[in-house]
Amino acid sequence: MTVPSDKAANVAARRAIEALRSGVPNRDAVRELGSSQPDAEQQFSRMLEGAADFARPLPVARGMLISGDFGAGKSHLLAHLEQMALSKNFVTSRVVISKETPLYDLGKVYSSAVDSARIPDRNGRFIEELSLALKPGTENYDLFSGAIASAALDGQLSMMFPATRIVHERSHDQEILNEIESFWAGDRIAVATVRRGLRSIGEAHNYRFSAPRAAELPLQRLRFAAELIRGTGYKGWVVFMDEIELIGNYSILQRARSYAELARWTGCASGDGYPGLIAVGAVTDDYSSTVIGADGKQDRDRIGPRLQQSARYGGLVEAAEAGMTTLERDVIELKPVRDADVAAVLEKLRGVYERAYDWQPSPASRTSESAGHRNQIRYKVRAAINEWDLLRLRPGYRPDIETEEFRHSYEEDAQLERPAADDAE
């Protein structure tokens, strides 16, 4: 059944309002309100162009960070940039740094990126959809198979990845194919299963390998997935990371590892590259001064010596230093929201609200326009929606909106700690 266009527009407007009321912008809200951050958009567009150029598989800048106060529109901007990437034939993922997805654990970040991935014009699960899109014999597929074979010969990938690729291409055993796709997505696979698949297609003598170390697999899967995406004809993979400031609540060693991972994602650490992979992160604007700087937790002075004491993570000093430098110097600060910007956003919002509820709201009152603190436009949007809700449901009521400013705390949180054995020296 086809939904009439006007009804569909009303439903989209309702979805946008509900998302904005919750403070979590979705694609409908982003489409309706747009973005007013041209500097970030321009840099992101340049990164997309560089990543899409297969002749330059390792662009100079593979990542960017945006910063702003809580409620200033960072998540909204990430959602807007995601729509830009999808429209240019990039695969995208949204990862929210959290207790369940700590930045220092690449395996969990990779799993979150796989679970949240969106593929242009496809709606199924990430790896399964990419597997269906593979077309052996095409130029893209040949580039993909050649790239992972070369990476395996150079020691950047386990030979298990080219082995699973050839089995996936030629085998008709659906059980083995499912296990291979699960392995690419982040699950385990028995070496015996891969060898059985190789024997079934007469390729066992061409591939010699043992099981890769578990600690090496997340990095190798990331490289493989980036190549797989380009092998299916998409331009690349953009991973958006929100709420990076949560790393300020980690222990000092976990923060150090997080800085090193951030350097890897943004391309500012030495090491192997990831063709077609772009990372875009959002962090609060006071993180550098409160956690890295001399007036805060003093990570700039403490991280290096702490890592040097570690037998396990001593090699991360350079990468951690690069990650901290990125947070200090290489962030794009959101443009301050002016009164004219607020008025324009609220006027657009009024039109969306009218379509959503078939009710014509009056312009937002001064109470809504002045709600919030500094440039935290989230408060102003939610205050306007709350005001219109009350007036729509109780005509004649005069609401008085009160707001309370949220400030992120960077106190170390024991609940975010991994089990002690994980950080054992």
BELFENVEN-V768014 format. One record per backbone hydrogen bond with DSSP energy under -0.5 kcal/mol. NH is the residue of the N-H (numbers start at 1). CO is the residue of the C=O. If there is no record, write none. Layout:
nh = <NH & NH>
co = <CO & CO>
This chain:
nh = <8 & 9 & 10 & 11 & 12 & 13 & 14 & 15 & 16 & 17 & 18 & 19 & 20 & 21 & 22 & 23 & 23 & 24 & 30 & 31 & 32 & 33 & 34 & 41 & 42 & 43 & 44 & 45 & 46 & 47 & 48 & 49 & 50 & 51 & 52 & 53 & 53 & 54 & 56 & 57 & 62 & 62 & 63 & 64 & 65 & 66 & 67 & 68 & 72 & 77 & 78 & 79 & 80 & 81 & 82 & 83 & 84 & 85 & 86 & 87 & 88 & 88 & 89 & 90 & 91 & 92 & 93 & 95 & 95 & 97 & 97 & 98 & 105 & 106 & 109 & 110 & 111 & 112 & 113 & 114 & 115 & 116 & 117 & 118 & 119 & 122 & 129 & 130 & 131 & 132 & 133 & 134 & 134 & 138 & 142 & 143 & 144 & 145 & 146 & 147 & 148 & 149 & 150 & 151 & 152 & 153 & 154 & 155 & 156 & 157 & 161 & 162 & 163 & 164 & 165 & 166 & 167 & 168 & 169 & 170 & 171 & 174 & 177 & 178 & 179 & 180 & 181 & 182 & 183 & 184 & 185 & 186 & 186 & 187 & 193 & 194 & 195 & 196 & 197 & 198 & 199 & 200 & 201 & 201 & 202 & 203 & 204 & 206 & 207 & 207 & 216 & 217 & 217 & 218 & 220 & 221 & 222 & 223 & 224 & 225 & 226 & 227 & 228 & 229 & 230 & 231 & 232 & 232 & 233 & 234 & 235 & 237 & 238 & 239 & 239 & 240 & 240 & 241 & 242 & 242 & 244 & 246 & 247 & 248 & 249 & 250 & 255 & 256 & 257 & 258 & 259 & 260 & 261 & 262 & 263 & 264 & 265 & 266 & 267 & 267 & 268 & 269 & 276 & 277 & 278 & 279 & 280 & 281 & 282 & 283 & 285 & 287 & 290 & 291 & 292 & 292 & 293 & 296 & 297 & 298 & 299 & 300 & 301 & 302 & 303 & 306 & 307 & 308 & 309 & 309 & 310 & 311 & 314 & 316 & 317 & 320 & 321 & 322 & 323 & 324 & 325 & 326 & 327 & 328 & 329 & 330 & 330 & 332 & 333 & 334 & 338 & 342 & 343 & 344 & 345 & 346 & 347 & 348 & 349 & 350 & 351 & 352 & 353 & 354 & 355 & 356 & 357 & 358 & 359 & 361 & 369 & 370 & 371 & 376 & 377 & 378 & 379 & 380 & 381 & 382 & 383 & 384 & 385 & 386 & 387 & 388 & 389 & 390 & 391 & 392 & 393 & 394 & 397 & 399 & 401 & 413 & 414 & 416 & 417 & 422 & 423 & 423 & 424>
co = <4 & 5 & 6 & 7 & 8 & 9 & 10 & 11 & 12 & 13 & 14 & 15 & 16 & 17 & 18 & 19 & 20 & 19 & 26 & 27 & 28 & 29 & 30 & 37 & 38 & 39 & 40 & 41 & 42 & 43 & 44 & 45 & 46 & 47 & 48 & 49 & 50 & 52 & 53 & 54 & 60 & 266 & 266 & 279 & 330 & 281 & 332 & 283 & 69 & 73 & 74 & 75 & 76 & 77 & 78 & 79 & 80 & 81 & 82 & 83 & 84 & 85 & 86 & 85 & 236 & 118 & 238 & 93 & 240 & 95 & 242 & 101 & 102 & 104 & 105 & 106 & 107 & 108 & 109 & 110 & 111 & 112 & 114 & 92 & 122 & 119 & 125 & 126 & 127 & 128 & 129 & 130 & 131 & 135 & 138 & 139 & 140 & 141 & 142 & 143 & 144 & 145 & 146 & 147 & 148 & 149 & 150 & 152 & 151 & 151 & 158 & 158 & 159 & 160 & 161 & 162 & 163 & 164 & 165 & 166 & 167 & 172 & 173 & 174 & 175 & 176 & 177 & 178 & 179 & 180 & 181 & 182 & 183 & 182 & 190 & 190 & 191 & 192 & 193 & 194 & 195 & 196 & 197 & 198 & 199 & 198 & 198 & 203 & 203 & 204 & 213 & 213 & 214 & 214 & 216 & 217 & 218 & 219 & 220 & 221 & 222 & 223 & 224 & 225 & 226 & 227 & 228 & 229 & 230 & 229 & 89 & 276 & 91 & 237 & 278 & 93 & 238 & 280 & 95 & 240 & 282 & 243 & 244 & 245 & 246 & 247 & 251 & 252 & 253 & 254 & 255 & 256 & 257 & 258 & 259 & 260 & 261 & 262 & 263 & 264 & 263 & 263 & 57 & 274 & 237 & 62 & 239 & 64 & 241 & 66 & 68 & 284 & 286 & 287 & 287 & 288 & 288 & 293 & 290 & 293 & 291 & 292 & 298 & 298 & 299 & 302 & 303 & 304 & 305 & 306 & 307 & 309 & 310 & 313 & 314 & 316 & 317 & 318 & 319 & 320 & 321 & 322 & 323 & 324 & 325 & 325 & 326 & 65 & 331 & 67 & 336 & 338 & 339 & 340 & 341 & 342 & 343 & 344 & 345 & 346 & 347 & 348 & 349 & 350 & 351 & 352 & 353 & 354 & 354 & 359 & 365 & 366 & 368 & 373 & 375 & 71 & 376 & 376 & 377 & 378 & 379 & 380 & 381 & 382 & 383 & 384 & 385 & 386 & 387 & 388 & 389 & 390 & 394 & 397 & 399 & 249 & 412 & 413 & 414 & 419 & 419 & 420 & 421>
